[in-house]
Amino acid sequence: MDAIEIYFGAYGALLALAVATLMSSAVRIVRHRPAVRVGLLTPLLMLLILLDLCSLINSASKLMGLADLSLRLVTVSVSAAGLYSMIAAMAAPDDFAAWPDLNAYYDKHKRVLIGGLLAGSLLGFEVTTALVKGFTETLHTRWMGLHVALFLAFYLLMIALLIVRNRTANLVMLSVLNAIFLVVMLTF
């Protein structure tokens, strides 16, 4: 095994752990649904985290083959994977007796979850791409054409989620963010 295979194995394992943790939380929610008011906010956030993780795995699989490993690249990408693991672990409560309403759980923890997802996305996509391809090429490949509209919408909606407290507005923004991923999956 060469260095990139060892690195990508470790990086991939961290991301797979985040996916497994998130799916485990979804199973726990389904199991406890008679005793828990599930609502839509937490499931939509969990779907967003899953879609962002899948996008990161896809991006990394294309990008890391081009990479010359450096301590900066390893540190940034492992930090991003760690953030995703953290938010996956926090996406749903551990104790449903303490949180019988998942909308209330979302309200209480959304800033940490959305902030972690935003930071993970910036590190995992933007900074990592700039470290591998360089800043200028990153601007040309990621921030031109239809990409720029989707990326701006994604990041601006994430920032808005950090600020806006209204549940209906959060529901709409989470739905739009998930729809952006569906558009990306169907068009790119």
Secondary structure, 3 states (H helix, E strand, C coil): CCHHHHHHHHHHHHHHHHHHHHHHHHHHHHHHCCCCECCCHHHHHHHHHHHHHHHHHHHHHHHHHHCCCCHHHHHHHHHHHHHHHHHHHHCCCCCCCCCCEHHHHHHHHHHHHHHHHHHHHHHHHHHHHHHHHCHHHHHHHHCCCHHHHHHHHHHHHHHHHHHCCCHHHHHHHHHHHHHHHHHHHHHC
